[in-house]
Structures are given as C-alpha cells and as structure tokens.
C-alpha cells in the first residue's frame, strides 16, 4: 500500500512512514479491499502528519464497531473513503450505483449522463479541452482512489476508459450513501419493483427490472432523472407504458429508456412536452420510428438513437440547435419521406457517431463548426474526398476520427493511393476499416499513421506482405486481416515490429502458407486468433517468445494443419502463459462449433479438437485436461 505511494525521496522516507503504514494495515484487518481503499486515500497525502490523521480517522470510524465482522469493518472504512472525496466527485460516484449489479458501465454513456446532470464543471476544463476530458479525469480520480475499477480503451485516443464497474461492497456503499443523502432511488428485483412507495419521493429514479409499472412512475411528478437500464444484455423490459403520458413528468431532464420492448415499437406519448429534457437515450430498444416532435425539444444536448431494429428518422434533427452529441447506427435506418439526413444547423454538435454517406448529407458534415469526434461509414469516392480534405484542413478541430470505407470508394488505383495517403495524414484518425480492394499500403513515414490505434483490412487483396509496413506503426494496438486482405503466401513479423500491438486476428487468408514471427516481435500481444487460413502449414515457433500472450483462438483450419498430432508441438510451447484458449476444426466440409477452453492456470498441452460438432463443447477439468461434453 505505502511502498507504491509516490513519495519524494522514497528511500529515505519509507522508514518514517513504515510504522504508521503498518498500523493502518492492521486497523484495516489486513483485508485487501480495505487496504487498497485506504491506499487510494493516501495517494494525495504526502506528509507523515497527513498519514497519521488518516490513521486517526480510521479509529473514529471503527471505535463504534469493536468486535464487528470483517465485512462490517470494510464497510466502515469504505464510508471513510467516500467522506474524504472532493465535493465534485461525490455525485459522480453515487451515480454509478444506478447501473445493474455485476455489469460493466459504458463510459461514453456515463459521461453523457454526468454532463446532462451538470456534474462536470467547466472550470475544470484545461485549454482546448471538453467536458469529456473532465469526465475522464473524474473517473481516473475515482479509480486512483480504488473506488472504481476500470478498463482502458485501447481503440480510442479521446476516451481514456472503455468501461468501469464497482466491487460488490463498494456498490453497497454507493447505494447506501445515495439513499442516506436522498440522491437517488435504485429499484431492482431485490428491493421489490412492484411497491409504489419505492418509486416516489425522489428526484432521480433508476429501475433495473424485467417489469416496470409506468403508472407508478407517473405519480412522482417531481422526477428530474428517470433511468430504465438493461438488467441483462439481450433482455428487454416488458412494456408497461401503454396509456402512460410521460409529459406529466414536466421537470424531467434525463430520460433513459434502454433495452425496452414498446408496444408496436412506438415510444411512449408525451416526450415532446419535456421541455427541460437534456439527455434522451433509447439505446438497444425496439423503436421503429422517432416522432418528429422530439426534434422540437429546446434543451436537448445528447440523443442516443442506437436502437436494436430498423428505425425511421424525421428529417428535422438539424432543428435541435443545442444538440452536442448525436449517436446513430450507421445502417438500419432511413429517412421519413426519403432523401438524406440533414445536419446543417447543428452548430453546437461535438460528437457524431454513425454517420453514413449513403443516408446522410456529406456536404452538411463540413458545416459543423464544433465537431470534434466523428465515426463515419463512407461508401463513395466523392464523399471520401470531401471528408478527408475537410479533416486535413481542420486538423486542430478534430480530436478523434474513425472511418469505415466500403463498396467502391475508388482507392484501388494510383489516384486512390494518393487519397489513402492523404487520409493517413489526418492526425485524429485513430481507427480505420477498409472493406474493399486496396491497391497498396503507403510506406510508413513519420507524417503518416500518427495516432492509428486500430486497423481492419478486409477484401483488400494486398499482394505485398503488409507486416513490413504495419509493424512500424508506433501506436497500433489492434489489427484484423480478414477475407483475403492479404493474398500473398508468406508473412513475416520482424524483431522490432508491432511494439504496442495487443490484438491480432487473421480470418480467411486463403493463400497464406507461412507465417514467421521473429524473437522480439509483438512483445505486448495479448490476444491472437486464426480462422480459416486453409493453407497455413503451422503455428509460428516465434510465438513462444511472446510472454504477454494470454488468449489464443484457432479454428476452421486445414486437415493437414490439425493433423500434426493431437498435442500440437508448436502450441504446446506457448501454453504456459495462456489463460483462455479455443481450438476448433472444420474438416471435410463439416461445420463445427467454437470450443472455449477456460482455465485460470492452463499448464498442460492443449488438445486440438478435430471433431467438435455443433452440439458439443470442449471444456477443461481442474487438471487442465481438455474433453468434449454434449451440448
């Protein structure tokens, strides 16, 4: 705990802190969670006096609980960690309790809620920063204090974190403090969702239920925030909003209706009357049409329309003059009355996810003066030229761009190569998907591939080994080569190549016969998958040098590849560090299912499953032996 605390002059000061540190650990009952929480508190305490004050505060919290059980002692220490939080972090922390237990929290979704609630202070913005940067820092501070566990976002240069979650005991603290401070009510199956009193007398209400009583909610007309979030991925709440008019909740600022199954796929009535509404999300719900009246909401700042079915949109979203964040699905949508989606007039828009040049006005995209984050599908040459030229001309405006290029965008020619080179000069381009023929990859130069983190190549038909160029990309962390992205026979990963690569996936590289990995290549590779590379002879011997490799998936390979012996010698060499593997085969035209071998400490040879049927799954017993069980 205290040895990892960043103290100045560590070697000379450790002895002075050691006695107090050991006393703190003793008072924590030597419980890891309690120790880590107090360690988070101590991160900002740099003097011995401050450490002793923390030690005394632990006494104050524990003196009323002598002889308490371990869990109670941890809870008391957790309460201390909450009480010493800066005032601006407390509401952000309490909001984490509204999400379902044992479920990752999407940070993009979380930040938009914090923003709409006014929990992010503009005074905390640095020069050139947005409130998203502020939210990232707030979450980082909570993580540093060990109140939140987080997963870094390896596909973004804008978002530091991809998701976060709470330890069970910390979530209990979160709910307890939210109730004590009358901050929010969270109702789930454990608290009893059919009790009308549970949804009343609160300004914020989160429901994690399979069944929701809309009439009960309507009786709490003081609601400012209403969150119906998914209880379980893929399971929507049953619709109980028939006949309910949400317009009665006239003070509502946040409305989240996620994973809902509405009658006839229509939103509840009255949303257009919520004139104070700042955030509306219908993510993963079954809604087939957005009412035009929603586009009249005067205060709406963020709109999440990433629904689970085809949706028709009114061509009036551009009338939402205060809209800052618009999240769409790039496909599965159309415009009521035909035409392309208009965007001109969204002068405050900062984030646009799901733009599609086939359904949206590309020319309007160039007239968004505050746009900083763009996720776009591009399906024609003219649109690609316009977008690339615009980004290059406004390098300082854009923070992160992701492009998916498909159909015939005219990049499979000499002129197209020049366009691709221009595109790779965009400093904000962090991920790129090329799902069409590509004449060649531009040679690596310092002014190209600046912040390229993720790259997908599919049907690109590249003839020259791409690894020579891609291995030089300093920021590349994720690489997918699919569907004859490379049509050559030999591939080499050089000793100094791919310094940051964490994920590598091959699929349907039908001509590939030999893959060589030199010692020192891909030192940080964590995940590797190889599927349907029919002519690949063997697994590279060089994989044994990659000590970071933890997850390996192999399947639908040739009979020759799979018949090298039940205990594949190359695979056995890299078994030691693996924690999750899948080895499946599909020979003689027979389809087979994916067998997931999960074991915390795989230490025996992995057995290649040559004949795993659709109804069978390979598992691993306590000794690490693989066997097949009926599905």
C-alpha positions in Angstrom: 0.0 0.0 0.0 2.5 2.6 1.1 5.5 1.4 -0.8 3.7 2.1 -4.1 2.6 5.6 -2.9 4.6 8.2 -4.9 6.6 9.8 -2.2 9.5 12.2 -2.8 12.8 10.7 -1.6 11.3 7.3 -1.1 14.4 5.5 0.1 14.9 7.9 3.0 11.3 8.5 3.9 10.0 4.9 3.8 11.2 4.1 7.3 9.4 7.1 8.7 6.2 6.1 7.1 6.5 2.4 7.7 5.3 2.3 11.3 2.2 4.4 10.6 1.6 2.4 7.4 1.7 -0.9 9.3 -0.7 0.4 11.9 -3.1 1.5 9.1 -2.9 -2.0 7.6 -3.5 -3.6 11.0 -6.6 -1.4 11.5 -7.9 -2.5 8.1 -7.9 -6.0 9.4 -5.3 -7.0 6.7 -8.3 -7.1 4.3 -7.1 -6.4 0.7 -10.1 -4.3 -0.3 -9.9 -2.1 2.8 -6.1 -1.7 2.4 -6.4 -0.7 -1.3 -9.2 1.8 -0.5 -7.1 3.5 2.2 -4.1 3.3 -0.1 -6.2 5.3 -2.6 -6.9 7.9 0.1 -3.2 8.2 0.9 -2.3 8.9 -2.7 -2.7 12.6 -2.1 -1.4 12.6 1.4 2.4 13.3 1.2 3.4 14.0 4.7 3.7 11.9 7.9 1.2 14.2 9.7 -1.4 13.6 7.0 -0.8 9.8 7.2 -1.3 9.9 11.0 -4.5 11.9 10.5 -5.9 9.2 8.2 -4.9 6.6 10.8 -6.9 8.6 13.5 -9.9 8.9 11.2 -9.9 5.1 10.8 -10.0 4.9 14.6 -13.0 7.3 14.6 -14.9 5.0 12.2 -14.0 1.8 13.9 -14.4 2.7 17.6 -18.1 2.3 17.4 -17.8 -1.2 15.9 -15.4 -3.2 18.2 -15.8 -6.9 17.5 -17.5 -6.3 14.2 -17.3 -8.8 11.4 -14.8 -8.4 8.6 -17.4 -7.2 6.1 -18.6 -4.6 8.5 -15.1 -3.3 9.2 -14.6 -3.0 5.4 -17.9 -1.1 5.1 -16.8 1.4 7.8 -13.5 2.0 6.0 -15.4 2.4 2.7 -17.6 5.1 4.3 -14.4 7.0 5.3 -13.2 6.8 1.7 -16.5 8.3 0.5 -16.5 11.1 3.1 -13.0 12.3 2.1 -13.9 12.5 -1.6 -13.8 16.1 -3.1 -17.3 17.6 -3.3 -17.3 17.4 -7.1 -16.7 13.6 -7.2 -19.3 12.6 -4.7 -22.4 12.9 -7.1 -20.4 11.3 -9.9 -19.6 8.3 -7.6 -23.2 8.0 -6.4 -24.5 7.8 -10.0 -22.5 4.6 -10.6 -25.0 2.8 -8.3 -27.9 3.2 -10.7 -26.4 0.6 -13.1 -27.2 -3.1 -12.8 -25.0 -5.2 -10.5 -22.2 -7.2 -12.0 -22.4 -5.3 -15.3 -19.8 -3.1 -17.0 -20.7 0.5 -17.3 -20.1 2.1 -20.7 -18.1 5.2 -20.1 -19.5 7.1 -23.1 -23.0 6.6 -21.8 -21.9 7.5 -18.2 -20.2 10.7 -19.3 -23.2 12.0 -21.2 -25.4 11.5 -18.1 -22.9 13.3 -15.8 -22.8 16.1 -18.4 -26.6 16.4 -18.5 -26.8 16.4 -14.8 -24.4 19.3 -14.6 -21.9 17.3 -12.6 -18.9 18.3 -14.8 -17.5 21.7 -14.0 -16.4 23.9 -16.9 -13.9 25.4 -14.5 -12.0 22.1 -14.6 -11.5 22.3 -18.4 -7.9 22.8 -19.5 -7.0 24.8 -22.5 -8.7 23.2 -25.6 -10.4 20.6 -23.5 -14.0 19.5 -23.5 -16.3 18.2 -20.7 -15.5 14.7 -21.9 -11.9 15.3 -20.9 -13.1 16.5 -17.5 -15.2 13.3 -17.1 -12.2 11.2 -18.0 -10.3 12.9 -15.2 -13.1 12.5 -12.7 -13.3 8.8 -13.4 -9.5 8.4 -13.3 -9.5 10.1 -9.8 -12.2 7.6 -8.6 -10.1 4.7 -10.0 -6.9 6.0 -8.3 -8.8 6.0 -5.0 -9.8 2.4 -5.7 -13.5 3.2 -5.6 -14.0 2.2 -9.2 -12.4 -0.5 -11.3 -11.8 0.5 -15.0 -10.8 -0.9 -18.3 -8.7 1.3 -20.6 -10.0 2.0 -24.1 -7.4 0.5 -26.5 -9.3 1.8 -29.5 -9.5 5.5 -28.7 -7.2 8.5 -28.4 -10.1 10.6 -26.9 -11.6 8.3 -24.3 -9.1 7.1 -21.7 -11.5 4.4 -20.4 -13.8 2.0 -22.2 -15.8 0.8 -19.2 -15.9 0.7 -15.4 -17.6 -1.3 -12.7 -18.0 -1.4 -8.9 -16.9 -4.1 -6.4 -20.0 -5.5 -4.7 -19.2 -4.0 -1.4 -18.5 -0.6 -3.0 -21.8 -0.7 -4.8 -23.5 -1.4 -1.5 -21.8 1.7 -0.1 -22.8 3.7 -3.2 -26.5 2.7 -2.8 -26.4 3.3 1.0 -25.0 6.8 0.6 -27.4 7.6 -2.2 -30.3 6.6 0.0 -28.9 8.4 3.0 -28.4 11.6 1.1 -31.7 11.3 -0.8 -29.7 11.5 -4.0 -31.3 8.6 -6.0 -33.5 5.6 -5.6 -32.4 2.4 -7.3 -35.1 -0.3 -7.6 -34.4 -3.8 -8.7 -35.8 -7.3 -8.1 -34.2 -7.4 -4.7 -35.8 -4.2 -3.4 -39.2 -5.2 -4.9 -40.2 -3.4 -8.0 -44.0 -3.6 -7.5 -44.1 -1.4 -4.4 -45.4 2.0 -5.4 -43.7 3.7 -2.5 -40.3 2.8 -3.8 -40.6 5.0 -6.9 -42.0 8.0 -5.1 -40.4 10.9 -3.2 -37.2 11.1 -5.2 -35.8 13.3 -7.9 -33.8 10.5 -9.5 -35.1 7.0 -10.1 -33.3 4.1 -11.7 -35.2 0.9 -12.4 -33.3 -2.4 -13.2 -36.4 -4.6 -13.6 -37.9 -7.1 -16.0 -41.3 -5.5 -15.5 -42.0 -1.8 -15.0 -45.2 -0.2 -13.7 -45.4 3.0 -15.8 -48.5 4.2 -13.8 -46.5 4.1 -10.6 -43.8 6.3 -12.1 -46.2 8.9 -13.3 -47.3 9.6 -9.7 -43.8 11.0 -8.9 -44.1 14.2 -10.9 -41.0 15.7 -9.2 -38.7 13.4 -11.1 -35.7 15.0 -12.7 -34.0 11.8 -13.9 -35.6 8.5 -15.0 -33.3 5.6 -16.0 -34.6 2.3 -17.2 -31.4 0.5 -18.0 -30.9 -3.1 -19.1 -31.0 -5.7 -16.4 -29.3 -8.2 -18.6 -27.8 -7.9 -22.1 -30.3 -9.0 -24.7 -33.3 -9.0 -22.4 -35.7 -6.0 -22.7 -38.1 -4.8 -20.1 -41.7 -5.8 -20.7 -43.7 -2.8 -21.9 -46.0 -1.3 -19.3 -46.1 2.2 -20.7 -49.3 1.7 -22.7 -51.6 4.6 -21.9 -48.9 6.5 -20.0 -48.1 10.1 -20.8 -44.5 11.0 -20.0 -45.4 14.6 -20.5 -46.7 14.6 -16.9 -43.0 14.5 -15.7 -42.6 18.1 -16.7 -39.3 18.6 -14.7 -37.5 15.7 -16.3 -34.0 16.4 -17.6 -32.7 12.9 -18.2 -34.7 10.1 -19.8 -33.1 6.8 -20.5 -35.3 4.0 -21.9 -32.7 1.3 -22.8 -33.4 -2.3 -23.8 -37.2 -1.7 -23.8 -39.8 -3.6 -25.8 -42.5 -1.0 -26.5 -45.9 -1.9 -27.9 -45.9 -1.7 -31.7 -42.3 -0.4 -31.4 -43.5 3.1 -30.6 -42.2 5.4 -27.9 -44.5 6.4 -25.0 -46.6 9.5 -25.5 -45.7 12.9 -24.2 -41.9 13.1 -24.7 -42.3 16.2 -26.8 -43.7 18.0 -23.7 -40.5 17.5 -21.7 -39.2 21.0 -22.5 -36.4 20.7 -19.9 -35.0 17.4 -21.3 -31.3 17.4 -21.9 -30.5 13.7 -22.5 -32.6 11.1 -24.2 -31.4 7.6 -24.9 -33.3 4.7 -26.4 -30.2 2.5 -27.0 -30.9 -1.1 -27.7 -34.7 -0.6 -27.5 -37.2 -1.7 -30.2 -38.3 1.6 -31.7 -39.0 1.8 -35.4 -39.8 5.5 -35.7 -38.6 8.7 -33.9 -41.5 11.1 -33.6 -40.9 14.5 -35.3 -42.0 16.2 -32.2 -38.8 15.0 -30.4 -36.8 17.3 -32.7 -38.6 20.3 -31.1 -37.2 19.8 -27.6 -35.4 23.1 -26.9 -32.8 22.0 -24.4 -31.8 18.6 -25.7 -28.0 18.2 -25.6 -27.4 14.4 -26.2 -29.5 12.0 -28.3 -28.7 8.3 -28.4 -30.7 6.5 -31.2 -28.6 3.3 -31.4 -31.7 1.1 -31.3 -32.0 -2.7 -31.9 -34.1 -2.6 -35.1 -34.6 -0.6 -38.2 -35.7 2.9 -37.4 -37.2 5.7 -39.5 -36.0 9.2 -38.6 -37.7 12.6 -39.3 -35.5 14.9 -41.4 -35.6 17.5 -38.7 -32.9 16.5 -36.2 -31.0 19.5 -37.5 -33.5 21.7 -35.7 -32.1 20.6 -32.3 -29.9 23.8 -32.0 -28.3 22.9 -28.7 -27.5 19.3 -29.6 -23.9 18.4 -28.7 -23.8 14.6 -29.0 -25.7 12.5 -31.6 -25.3 8.8 -31.6 -26.7 6.8 -34.5 -26.4 3.3 -36.0 -24.5 3.7 -39.3 -27.0 1.4 -41.0 -30.5 0.1 -40.3 -32.1 3.5 -40.6 -34.0 5.5 -43.2 -35.5 9.0 -43.6 -39.2 9.5 -43.4 -40.3 10.9 -46.8 -37.0 9.9 -48.4 -33.8 12.0 -49.1 -30.7 12.2 -47.0 -30.4 13.2 -43.3 -29.8 17.0 -42.9 -27.2 18.1 -40.4 -26.7 21.8 -41.3 -27.7 23.9 -38.3 -26.2 21.7 -35.6 -23.7 24.4 -34.7 -23.1 23.0 -31.2 -22.5 19.4 -32.3 -19.3 17.9 -30.9 -19.8 14.2 -31.3 -21.4 12.4 -34.3 -21.4 8.6 -34.2 -22.8 6.6 -37.0 -22.7 9.0 -40.0 -23.3 7.2 -43.3 -22.6 8.9 -46.6 -25.3 6.7 -48.2 -28.1 8.1 -46.0 -26.7 11.4 -44.7 -25.7 14.7 -46.4 -21.9 14.7 -46.6 -21.9 18.4 -47.6 -23.6 19.2 -44.3 -20.9 17.4 -42.4 -18.5 20.0 -43.5 -20.6 22.8 -41.9 -20.5 21.6 -38.3 -18.1 24.2 -36.7 -17.6 22.4 -33.3 -17.5 18.8 -34.5 -14.6 17.0 -32.7 -15.4 13.3 -32.7 -16.6 11.6 -35.9 -17.4 8.0 -36.6 -18.4 7.6 -40.2 -19.2 5.0 -42.9 -18.1 6.1 -46.3 -19.5 4.4 -49.4 -18.5 6.6 -52.4 -15.3 8.3 -53.7 -16.7 11.8 -53.7 -17.8 11.7 -50.1 -14.4 10.2 -49.0 -12.5 13.0 -50.8 -14.7 15.7 -49.2 -14.3 14.2 -45.7 -10.6 13.7 -45.9 -10.0 17.2 -47.3 -12.2 18.7 -44.6 -10.3 16.9 -41.8 -6.9 17.8 -43.2 -8.0 21.5 -43.4 -9.2 21.4 -39.8 -6.6 19.3 -38.0 -6.8 21.3 -34.8 -10.6 21.0 -34.7 -10.9 17.2 -34.7 -9.8 15.1 -31.7 -10.8 11.6 -32.9 -12.0 10.2 -36.3 -12.9 6.7 -37.2 -13.7 5.7 -40.8 -15.2 2.6 -42.4 -14.6 2.5 -46.1 -16.7 0.1 -48.1 -18.2 -0.5 -51.5 -16.4 1.2 -54.4 -14.6 4.3 -53.0 -12.0 4.4 -55.7 -9.0 3.6 -53.6 -7.8 0.7 -55.8 -5.9 2.8 -58.2 -2.9 5.1 -58.4 -5.2 8.1 -57.8 -6.8 6.1 -55.0 -3.4 5.5 -53.4 -2.8 9.2 -53.2 -6.2 9.6 -51.5 -5.3 6.9 -49.0 -2.0 8.7 -48.2 -3.9 12.0 -47.6 -6.3 10.2 -45.3 -3.4 8.7 -43.3 -2.0 12.2 -42.8 -5.0 13.0 -40.6 -3.6 13.2 -37.0 -7.0 12.5 -35.5 -7.6 9.2 -37.4 -7.5 6.6 -34.7 -9.3 3.6 -36.3 -9.8 2.6 -39.9 -11.7 -0.1 -41.6 -11.1 -0.8 -45.3 -13.7 -3.3 -46.5 -12.9 -3.1 -50.2 -9.9 -3.6 -52.6 -6.9 -1.5 -51.8 -4.0 -1.2 -54.4 -1.3 -0.9 -51.8 -0.5 0.4 -48.3 1.5 3.6 -48.3 5.0 3.2 -46.9 5.4 4.3 -43.3 6.6 7.8 -42.8 6.6 10.0 -39.6 3.8 12.2 -41.0 1.5 9.2 -41.7 -0.4 6.9 -39.4 0.1 9.4 -36.5 -2.4 8.0 -34.0 -3.6 4.9 -35.7 -4.7 2.5 -32.9 -7.0 0.1 -34.7 -6.9 -1.2 -38.3 -9.2 -3.6 -40.1 -8.4 -4.7 -43.7 -10.9 -7.0 -45.4 -11.1 -8.0 -49.1 -8.2 -5.6 -49.7 -6.3 -8.1 -51.9 -2.9 -6.7 -51.0 -0.2 -8.6 -52.8 2.9 -7.4 -50.8 3.4 -8.5 -47.2 1.7 -5.7 -45.2 3.6 -6.6 -42.0 6.7 -4.8 -43.1 4.8 -1.5 -43.1 2.3 -2.1 -40.4 4.9 -3.3 -38.0 6.4 0.2 -38.0 3.2 1.9 -36.7 4.1 3.2 -33.3 0.6 3.4 -31.9 -1.1 0.3 -33.5 -2.7 -1.9 -30.8 -5.4 -3.8 -32.8 -5.0 -5.4 -36.2 -7.6 -7.5 -38.1 -6.8 -9.1 -41.5 -9.9 -10.7 -43.0 -11.2 -12.2 -46.2 -8.1 -12.1 -48.4 -6.9 -8.8 -47.0 -3.5 -10.2 -48.0 -3.3 -12.6 -50.9 0.4 -13.5 -50.7 1.9 -16.7 -49.4 4.5 -15.6 -46.9 4.2 -13.2 -43.9 7.0 -12.1 -41.6 6.8 -10.1 -38.3 10.2 -8.5 -37.8 12.0 -8.5 -34.4 11.3 -4.8 -33.8 7.8 -4.8 -35.3 4.5 -4.0 -33.6 5.8 -2.6 -30.3 2.3 -1.8 -29.0 0.2 -4.5 -30.6 -2.2 -6.2 -28.2 -4.7 -7.9 -30.5 -4.1 -9.7 -33.8 -6.7 -11.6 -35.8 -6.4 -13.5 -39.1 -9.6 -14.8 -40.8 -9.9 -16.3 -44.3 -6.4 -15.6 -45.6 -6.7 -18.4 -48.0 -3.3 -18.1 -49.7 -1.2 -17.7 -46.6 1.2 -20.7 -46.3 4.0 -19.5 -44.0 3.9 -17.0 -41.1 7.2 -16.3 -39.3 7.5 -14.4 -36.1 11.0 -13.2 -35.1 12.1 -13.0 -31.5 11.2 -9.6 -30.1 8.2 -9.0 -32.4 4.9 -8.1 -30.8 6.1 -8.1 -27.2 2.7 -6.9 -25.9 0.5 -9.2 -27.9 -2.3 -10.4 -25.6 -4.9 -11.9 -27.9 -4.4 -13.9 -31.1 -6.9 -15.6 -33.3 -6.5 -17.5 -36.6 -9.5 -18.8 -38.5 -9.9 -20.5 -41.9 -6.4 -19.9 -43.2 -6.6 -23.1 -45.3 -3.0 -23.3 -46.5 -1.2 -22.2 -43.3 1.2 -25.0 -42.5 1.9 -24.5 -38.8 1.9 -22.1 -35.9 4.9 -19.8 -35.8 7.6 -21.0 -33.5 8.3 -17.4 -32.5 5.0 -17.2 -30.5 6.9 -18.9 -27.6 8.8 -15.7 -27.1 5.7 -13.6 -26.6 5.2 -13.9 -22.8 2.3 -11.4 -22.8 0.1 -13.8 -24.9 -2.9 -14.9 -22.8 -5.7 -15.7 -25.2 -5.4 -17.9 -28.3 -8.2 -18.9 -30.7 -7.6 -21.3 -33.6 -10.3 -22.8 -35.8 -11.6 -24.0 -39.2 -8.0 -24.7 -40.3 -6.9 -27.3 -42.9 -6.9 -31.0 -42.1 -3.1 -31.1 -42.6 -2.7 -28.3 -40.0 -4.9 -30.0 -37.5 -3.5 -33.5 -38.0 0.0 -32.6 -36.9 -0.7 -34.6 -33.8 -3.2 -34.4 -31.1 -0.8 -32.5 -29.0 0.4 -29.8 -31.3 4.1 -29.2 -30.5 4.1 -25.5 -31.5 1.0 -24.9 -29.5 2.4 -26.7 -26.5 5.4 -24.3 -26.5 3.2 -21.3 -25.7 0.7 -23.0 -23.3 2.4 -21.8 -20.1 1.1 -18.2 -20.1 -2.3 -18.9 -21.6 -5.5 -18.4 -19.6 -8.1 -18.7 -22.3 -7.9 -20.7 -25.5 -10.2 -22.1 -28.2 -9.1 -24.7 -30.7 -11.7 -26.0 -33.2 -11.6 -27.6 -36.5 -13.8 -27.9 -39.6 -12.6 -30.6 -42.0 -14.2 -32.4 -44.9 -16.9 -29.7 -45.2 -18.3 -30.3 -41.7 -19.2 -27.2 -39.7 -18.2 -27.2 -36.1 -18.8 -25.1 -33.0 -16.3 -23.0 -31.2 -14.9 -24.7 -28.1 -13.8 -22.4 -25.4 -11.2 -23.7 -23.0 -11.1 -21.5 -20.0 -8.8 -22.3 -17.1 -7.0 -20.0 -14.7 -3.7 -21.8 -14.9 -3.5 -23.9 -18.1 -0.3 -25.8 -17.7 -0.8 -28.9 -19.8 -0.8 -29.5 -23.6 -3.8 -28.2 -25.4 -5.6 -30.9 -27.2 -6.7 -29.9 -30.7 -10.4 -30.8 -31.2 -10.5 -32.4 -34.7 -14.1 -33.4 -34.5 -16.2 -31.0 -32.4 -19.8 -31.0 -33.6 -22.2 -28.1 -33.4 -23.8 -29.6 -30.3 -20.5 -30.2 -28.4 -18.2 -28.0 -26.4 -14.7 -28.6 -25.2 -14.0 -27.8 -21.6 -11.1 -28.1 -19.2 -11.1 -30.0 -15.9 -9.2 -29.0 -12.8 -6.0 -30.7 -14.1 -6.1 -28.7 -17.3 -7.2 -31.7 -19.4 -9.5 -30.9 -22.4 -12.5 -33.1 -23.1 -15.7 -32.8 -25.0 -19.2 -32.8 -23.4 -22.5 -33.0 -25.2 -24.2 -29.6 -25.8 
